[in-house]
């Protein structure tokens, strides 16, 4: 979080947050609460937050992309 606070001292139009691909669907509640921690500081800076949704590992089960997308959709 300290790195973000330092970065927000500069003027940005967008702040992009990215997590590794499996974390959002393996730990959806933790992922959502982690994202929520950043929202106030990003809004206060005047920037817009963008969540970068990664694709799953190639050897993941076929339904994993749907699980990942569902978690991101719930944050929209």
Phi and psi restraints in degrees (value plus and minus 20) as a CYANA .aco file:
   2 UNK   PHI     -81.2   -41.2
   2 UNK   PSI     -57.3   -17.3
   3 UNK   PHI     -84.5   -44.5
   3 UNK   PSI     -59.0   -19.0
   4 UNK   PHI     -86.4   -46.4
   4 UNK   PSI     -64.7   -24.7
   5 UNK   PHI     -79.1   -39.1
   5 UNK   PSI     -59.1   -19.1
   6 UNK   PHI     -87.3   -47.3
   6 UNK   PSI     -63.6   -23.6
   7 UNK   PHI     -84.6   -44.6
   7 UNK   PSI     -53.1   -13.1
   8 UNK   PHI     -94.6   -54.6
   8 UNK   PSI     -23.9    16.1
   9 UNK   PHI     -91.6   -51.6
   9 UNK   PSI     -38.5     1.5
  10 UNK   PHI    -114.1   -74.1
  10 UNK   PSI     144.1   184.1
  11 UNK   PHI    -109.0   -69.0
  11 UNK   PSI     102.0   142.0
  12 UNK   PHI    -148.4  -108.4
  12 UNK   PSI     125.9   165.9
  13 UNK   PHI    -103.8   -63.8
  13 UNK   PSI     -56.8   -16.8
  14 UNK   PHI    -156.8  -116.8
  14 UNK   PSI     125.8   165.8
  15 UNK   PHI    -140.0  -100.0
  15 UNK   PSI     102.9   142.9
  16 UNK   PHI    -122.5   -82.5
  16 UNK   PSI     104.3   144.3
  17 UNK   PHI    -126.3   -86.3
  17 UNK   PSI     116.3   156.3
  18 UNK   PHI    -157.3  -117.3
  18 UNK   PSI     117.9   157.9
  19 UNK   PHI    -141.0  -101.0
  19 UNK   PSI     140.8   180.8
  20 UNK   PHI     -89.2   -49.2
  20 UNK   PSI     133.2   173.2
  21 UNK   PHI     -77.6   -37.6
  21 UNK   PSI     -61.1   -21.1
  22 UNK   PHI    -103.4   -63.4
  22 UNK   PSI     -41.3    -1.3
  23 UNK   PHI     -77.0   -37.0
  23 UNK   PSI     -66.3   -26.3
  24 UNK   PHI     -77.8   -37.8
  24 UNK   PSI     -57.9   -17.9
  25 UNK   PHI    -109.6   -69.6
  25 UNK   PSI     -42.0    -2.0
  26 UNK   PHI     -98.7   -58.7
  26 UNK   PSI     -53.4   -13.4
  27 UNK   PHI    -152.3  -112.3
  27 UNK   PSI      41.0    81.0
  28 UNK   PHI     -80.7   -40.7
  28 UNK   PSI     -60.2   -20.2
  29 UNK   PHI     -88.3   -48.3
  29 UNK   PSI     -60.5   -20.5
  30 UNK   PHI     -87.1   -47.1
  30 UNK   PSI     -62.3   -22.3
  31 UNK   PHI     -78.5   -38.5
  31 UNK   PSI     -67.3   -27.3
  32 UNK   PHI     -83.7   -43.7
  32 UNK   PSI     -61.5   -21.5
  33 UNK   PHI     -90.1   -50.1
  33 UNK   PSI     -53.3   -13.3
  34 UNK   PHI     -83.2   -43.2
  34 UNK   PSI     -65.2   -25.2
  35 UNK   PHI     -81.6   -41.6
  35 UNK   PSI     -63.7   -23.7
  36 UNK   PHI     -79.5   -39.5
  36 UNK   PSI     -49.2    -9.2
  37 UNK   PHI     -82.2   -42.2
  37 UNK   PSI     -51.5   -11.5
  38 UNK   PHI    -106.4   -66.4
  38 UNK   PSI     -42.2    -2.2
  39 UNK   PHI     -75.1   -35.1
  39 UNK   PSI     -70.6   -30.6
  40 UNK   PHI     -79.0   -39.0
  40 UNK   PSI     -63.9   -23.9
  41 UNK   PHI     -87.9   -47.9
  41 UNK   PSI     -58.0   -18.0
  42 UNK   PHI     -87.5   -47.5
  42 UNK   PSI     -65.4   -25.4
  43 UNK   PHI     -82.1   -42.1
  43 UNK   PSI     -63.2   -23.2
  44 UNK   PHI     -81.8   -41.8
  44 UNK   PSI     -48.6    -8.6
  45 UNK   PHI     -97.9   -57.9
  45 UNK   PSI     -35.3     4.7
  46 UNK   PHI      70.1   110.1
  46 UNK   PSI     -21.8    18.2
  47 UNK   PHI    -104.0   -64.0
  47 UNK   PSI     144.2   184.2
  48 UNK   PHI    -127.2   -87.2
  48 UNK   PSI     118.3   158.3
  49 UNK   PHI    -106.7   -66.7
  49 UNK   PSI     115.8   155.8
  50 UNK   PHI    -142.9  -102.9
  50 UNK   PSI     109.4   149.4
  51 UNK   PHI    -118.3   -78.3
  51 UNK   PSI     101.7   141.7
  52 UNK   PHI    -111.3   -71.3
  52 UNK   PSI      92.9   132.9
  53 UNK   PHI    -110.2   -70.2
  53 UNK   PSI      94.5   134.5
  54 UNK   PHI     -97.6   -57.6
  54 UNK   PSI     138.9   178.9
  55 UNK   PHI    -107.1   -67.1
  55 UNK   PSI     137.0   177.0
  56 UNK   PHI     -94.8   -54.8
  56 UNK   PSI     144.4   184.4
  57 UNK   PHI     -79.8   -39.8
  57 UNK   PSI     128.3   168.3
  58 UNK   PHI     -80.1   -40.1
  58 UNK   PSI     -49.9    -9.9
  59 UNK   PHI    -113.7   -73.7
  59 UNK   PSI      -5.6    34.4
  60 UNK   PHI     -93.7   -53.7
  60 UNK   PSI     139.0   179.0
  61 UNK   PHI     -81.6   -41.6
  61 UNK   PSI     130.3   170.3
  62 UNK   PHI     -78.5   -38.5
  62 UNK   PSI     -47.6    -7.6
  63 UNK   PHI    -105.9   -65.9
  63 UNK   PSI     -20.5    19.5
  64 UNK   PHI     -84.0   -44.0
  64 UNK   PSI     -61.0   -21.0
  65 UNK   PHI     -79.5   -39.5
  65 UNK   PSI     -58.1   -18.1
  66 UNK   PHI     -84.8   -44.8
  66 UNK   PSI     -58.4   -18.4
  67 UNK   PHI     -87.3   -47.3
  67 UNK   PSI     -61.5   -21.5
  68 UNK   PHI     -83.9   -43.9
  68 UNK   PSI     -68.4   -28.4
  69 UNK   PHI     -80.7   -40.7
  69 UNK   PSI     -58.9   -18.9
  70 UNK   PHI     -78.9   -38.9
  70 UNK   PSI     -64.5   -24.5
  71 UNK   PHI     -84.4   -44.4
  71 UNK   PSI     -64.8   -24.8
  72 UNK   PHI     -83.7   -43.7
  72 UNK   PSI     -60.7   -20.7
  73 UNK   PHI     -81.3   -41.3
  73 UNK   PSI     -55.3   -15.3
  74 UNK   PHI     -88.7   -48.7
  74 UNK   PSI     -40.5    -0.5
  75 UNK   PHI    -107.8   -67.8
  75 UNK   PSI     -35.6     4.4
